[in-house]
Each structure stands twice: as C-alpha cells, then as structure tokens.
Amino acid sequence: MNVLSFEQFLRSTAAEGDAINTLFEERLFDLVGVLHKIAQALSEDGIPYELIGGLAVLVHVEEADPEHTTLTRDVDLMIRREDLEKVKEAAARHGFRFRHTAAVDMLLYGDTDRARNAVHLVFSGEMVRPNQAVPNPPIAPEMKRIHGGEVMVIPVADLVRMKLSSFRLKDQVHVKSMDAARLITPEVEANLPAELATRLQHVRETE
C-alpha cells in the first residue's frame, strides 16, 4: 500500500506564493473531503470504481516527483454503466444527489447545486466524447492511501491512455506532467496504440 502525503505536496507549492497556496490548499482539502465521502459510500456497498482525471494525475505524480504536480479542480470517478443505480443509492445515503445535465452525470454533495463540489462520473468501456480516440479502459484500480483515507485509483498506464485519447489542452498538460515525473515508462509507451503513441510524441515535441 502506498502512503501519499498531501501536506508534503502543499508545502512544496509554497514558493508559488502564499495567497495562491492558501487558495489551492483550501480547494484541495475540499476535493479530498468529497472524494473520501464518495469512496466510503461505494466501498461500503462493494461497488467498483476508480479515481481518474486531474486528481488521479496529481496522486501519481506527487508520489513519483512532487516538483511536477499540477493543479486540479474536479473529482472524476469511473464506474460501470450497469452499476449506476447502485451508485446513486449508495451516494444518496452519504449526502450526495444525482444530477444529469448537458450530457454529464454528476453527484452533488450537500445542499448546493454548484458543480464545484460535484463528483463527475464517466463509464468504463464507453467514450465521453465522440472524438475520443479509444474507449475508456476497464476498471482495474490500485489502492492508494490519500490523506488518511483509502481510495481506488486508476493505474498509470490506463490514465495515460485516457489522457491521450481525450487529448484536450488540459489532458496534454497532464501528460507532460506525468512524462516529466517519468511515469510514462518504455513499457507504458510500448503498449500504446499507434494513434496514441503519435499523440504522445506530439506532446513531447510541443513546448
């Protein structure tokens, strides 16, 4: 089991400015708090899930090389489509409300309708957007201990595939961060489909 210290990461960002660091620290702890609540809800009911997205990038990169961590705003989870109703029920018992808007499935925590405290849901084996290069991978998580709580996190190889498949600007930034932290090993790269390998090369060649 890997132990991840978010306090260590937060201290490492202090050089960026006290005001920015304070705002980020508050936001990060908000995100981790929401993450722990939904992780507990799903774990209690034995529902498979993975932490994905920017927060998963932060977890892996901070563990490998904190100097290359990037900021994130969201909690993104991948679940199986057939488990959606179970997820809704488990989440509701822990203070979450399901909302589907603009083709996005999310769980809102507490009384607010703001997406700030939402958990965004995507589905394994599906595409979030029609222009995604390959479908989302199956769920096969690694357990991480994040700020005192156990969370199931997507493996690096699958996370790299998802980021290269989506390939928005923020995905490219995340790929750069993982590459700088030496997480994209020759083995990870060798197992990429040709289209994704080309995209990785493009990211590496882009300043």
Backbone torsions as a table, in degrees:
resi	resn	phi	psi	omega
1	MET	NA	134.2	-179.1
2	ASN	-94.8	134.8	178.6
3	VAL	-103.8	123.0	-175.4
4	LEU	-112.2	127.3	-178.9
5	SER	-103.4	104.4	176.2
6	PHE	-71.5	-27.8	176.2
7	GLU	-60.3	-39.6	178.0
8	GLN	-61.6	-43.9	178.3
9	PHE	-63.2	-43.4	-178.7
10	LEU	-62.5	-39.2	177.7
11	ARG	-64.8	-33.8	-177.5
12	SER	-70.0	-19.0	-179.7
13	THR	-90.5	-2.0	-174.2
14	ALA	-59.9	-32.6	-178.5
15	ALA	-64.8	-17.2	-179.4
16	GLU	-76.9	-8.7	179.3
17	GLY	125.7	134.2	-175.3
18	ASP	-62.0	-42.2	-177.1
19	ALA	-64.5	-46.6	179.0
20	ILE	-63.1	-41.8	-178.4
21	ASN	-63.6	-40.5	-179.7
22	THR	-64.5	-44.3	179.2
23	LEU	-63.6	-43.0	-180.0
24	PHE	-67.0	-40.6	179.1
25	GLU	-59.3	-45.6	179.6
26	GLU	-62.4	-44.3	-178.7
27	ARG	-66.7	-41.1	-179.2
28	LEU	-63.2	-43.1	179.5
29	PHE	-67.9	-32.0	172.7
30	ASP	-60.9	-47.1	-179.7
31	LEU	-61.0	-46.1	-178.6
32	VAL	-64.7	-37.3	177.9
33	GLY	-62.2	-45.8	177.7
34	VAL	-64.5	-41.7	178.6
35	LEU	-58.2	-46.1	-179.5
36	HIS	-62.5	-38.7	-179.3
37	LYS	-64.2	-46.2	-178.6
38	ILE	-74.2	-33.7	177.1
39	ALA	-62.6	-42.1	177.8
40	GLN	-62.4	-43.4	-178.8
41	ALA	-60.8	-45.9	-177.7
42	LEU	-72.7	-37.8	-180.0
43	SER	-65.6	-40.1	-179.8
44	GLU	-60.4	-32.7	-179.1
45	ASP	-97.3	5.0	178.0
46	GLY	65.5	32.7	-178.4
47	ILE	-93.6	122.5	-179.4
48	PRO	-65.2	141.0	176.8
49	TYR	-159.8	165.7	172.9
50	GLU	-140.1	138.4	166.5
51	LEU	-73.9	127.3	179.5
52	ILE	-127.7	-165.5	172.9
53	GLY	70.9	-159.9	-174.7
54	GLY	-62.0	-34.4	179.8
55	LEU	-69.9	-34.8	174.7
56	ALA	-66.4	-38.8	175.2
57	VAL	-59.6	-46.6	179.7
58	LEU	-58.9	-43.7	-179.4
59	VAL	-59.8	-50.6	-176.8
60	HIS	-68.2	-42.9	-176.8
61	VAL	-69.7	-41.1	179.5
62	GLU	-61.9	-34.5	178.5
63	GLU	-70.3	-36.2	-176.8
64	ALA	-85.0	-44.9	-176.3
65	ASP	-164.3	95.6	-175.2
66	PRO	-58.2	-19.9	-179.0
67	GLU	-65.6	-17.3	-175.1
68	HIS	-111.2	18.1	178.1
69	THR	-70.0	151.9	178.0
70	THR	-124.6	154.0	-179.9
71	LEU	-71.5	156.2	177.7
72	THR	-145.1	155.0	-175.6
73	ARG	-116.7	-13.2	-166.7
74	ASP	-128.4	159.4	166.7
75	VAL	-108.4	118.0	179.7
76	ASP	-118.9	129.6	177.7
77	LEU	-121.9	145.2	171.5
78	MET	-107.5	132.0	178.7
79	ILE	-132.0	175.5	173.9
80	ARG	-89.9	140.6	-179.1
81	ARG	-55.2	-38.9	-177.1
82	GLU	-69.6	-12.3	179.9
83	ASP	-97.5	2.6	-172.7
84	LEU	-57.6	-45.2	-178.6
85	GLU	-65.1	-37.8	176.5
86	LYS	-64.5	-39.5	178.5
87	VAL	-62.5	-45.1	179.2
88	LYS	-58.0	-45.4	-177.0
89	GLU	-67.0	-45.6	-179.6
90	ALA	-64.7	-42.2	-179.8
91	ALA	-64.5	-39.2	-178.5
92	ALA	-61.4	-35.0	179.6
93	ARG	-70.1	-12.7	-179.0
94	HIS	-115.0	21.0	172.7
95	GLY	91.6	11.4	179.0
96	PHE	-99.9	151.4	174.2
97	ARG	-124.2	134.6	179.7
98	PHE	-80.6	141.8	177.2
99	ARG	-144.6	134.2	174.2
100	HIS	-117.8	117.5	-179.2
101	THR	-148.0	140.1	178.8
102	ALA	50.8	43.0	178.2
103	ALA	64.3	20.2	179.0
104	VAL	-117.7	131.2	174.5
105	ASP	-97.8	129.8	-178.9
106	MET	-145.9	160.0	174.4
107	LEU	-115.3	118.9	179.6
108	LEU	-95.0	134.6	-178.9
109	TYR	-99.7	134.5	176.8
110	GLY	78.4	-155.6	-174.0
111	ASP	-89.4	-12.1	-175.5
112	THR	-77.5	149.5	173.5
113	ASP	-101.5	4.8	-179.2
114	ARG	-75.8	138.9	-179.8
115	ALA	-68.7	-9.1	-178.6
116	ARG	-55.5	-38.9	-178.8
117	ASN	-105.4	27.8	-176.7
118	ALA	-94.7	152.7	169.3
119	VAL	-105.3	116.7	-179.3
120	HIS	-87.0	134.9	-176.2
121	LEU	-109.0	133.6	169.5
122	VAL	-127.8	166.8	-169.8
123	PHE	-119.8	134.4	178.2
124	SER	-64.1	145.3	178.1
125	GLY	77.5	0.5	-179.1
126	GLU	-117.3	174.6	174.5
127	MET	-111.1	132.5	178.0
128	VAL	-71.5	-38.2	-180.0
129	ARG	-130.9	149.2	-178.4
130	PRO	-59.8	-28.1	-177.9
131	ASN	-89.2	8.2	176.0
132	GLN	-65.2	137.9	-172.9
133	ALA	-69.5	-43.3	-179.1
134	VAL	-137.9	156.2	178.5
135	PRO	-64.9	160.5	175.5
136	ASN	-61.9	145.9	-177.4
137	PRO	-72.8	165.2	172.2
138	PRO	-67.1	160.7	-178.8
139	ILE	-80.7	121.0	178.5
140	ALA	-150.4	68.4	-166.3
141	PRO	-78.1	164.3	170.4
142	GLU	-109.6	140.9	177.3
143	MET	-83.4	130.2	175.3
144	LYS	-125.4	148.9	174.1
145	ARG	-102.6	111.5	-173.5
146	ILE	-114.7	111.2	176.6
147	HIS	48.1	48.3	173.2
148	GLY	91.9	-2.7	-179.2
149	GLY	-130.2	147.2	179.9
150	GLU	-86.4	131.7	-177.8
151	VAL	-136.2	141.7	177.1
152	MET	-89.3	121.9	-171.8
153	VAL	-120.0	141.8	178.3
154	ILE	-61.7	139.4	176.3
155	PRO	-64.7	155.1	-177.2
156	VAL	-56.1	-47.1	-176.2
157	ALA	-58.2	-43.1	178.6
158	ASP	-69.0	-36.9	179.3
159	LEU	-65.1	-42.4	177.3
160	VAL	-60.1	-44.8	178.3
161	ARG	-59.3	-45.3	-178.7
162	MET	-63.5	-41.9	-178.7
163	LYS	-67.5	-41.8	178.5
164	LEU	-70.8	-30.3	179.1
165	SER	-70.7	-42.8	179.2
166	SER	-73.0	-52.4	168.0
167	PHE	61.8	30.7	167.9
168	ARG	-72.6	172.4	-178.7
169	LEU	-58.3	-44.1	-178.9
170	LYS	-67.1	-30.4	176.0
171	ASP	-66.0	-40.1	178.4
172	GLN	-65.2	-38.2	175.9
173	VAL	-61.8	-42.4	179.2
174	HIS	-64.9	-39.2	177.5
175	VAL	-62.8	-42.5	177.0
176	LYS	-59.2	-42.4	-179.6
177	SER	-63.2	-45.3	179.1
178	MET	-66.3	-37.6	179.2
179	ASP	-67.4	-41.5	179.1
180	ALA	-63.2	-31.6	178.2
181	ALA	-83.9	5.7	177.6
182	ARG	63.0	31.9	176.7
183	LEU	-84.4	-25.2	178.9
184	ILE	-87.3	84.6	-176.3
185	THR	-76.0	165.6	175.1
186	PRO	-54.3	-35.6	178.8
187	GLU	-66.1	-44.7	178.0
188	VAL	-60.7	-45.9	-178.3
189	GLU	-64.3	-40.7	-177.0
190	ALA	-64.1	-25.9	-177.8
191	ASN	-92.9	5.4	177.7
192	LEU	-78.5	139.7	169.6
193	PRO	-58.9	157.8	-174.7
194	ALA	-55.4	-43.3	-178.6
195	GLU	-62.9	-40.3	-179.2
196	LEU	-73.1	-34.2	176.2
197	ALA	-63.2	-38.2	176.9
198	THR	-64.9	-40.6	178.8
199	ARG	-65.6	-38.7	177.5
200	LEU	-62.1	-42.5	178.4
201	GLN	-62.6	-39.8	177.0
202	HIS	-60.3	-44.6	178.6
203	VAL	-60.4	-43.2	-179.1
204	ARG	-65.7	-28.7	-178.4
205	GLU	-89.6	-7.8	-176.9
206	THR	-97.5	127.2	178.8
207	GLU	-77.4	NA	NA
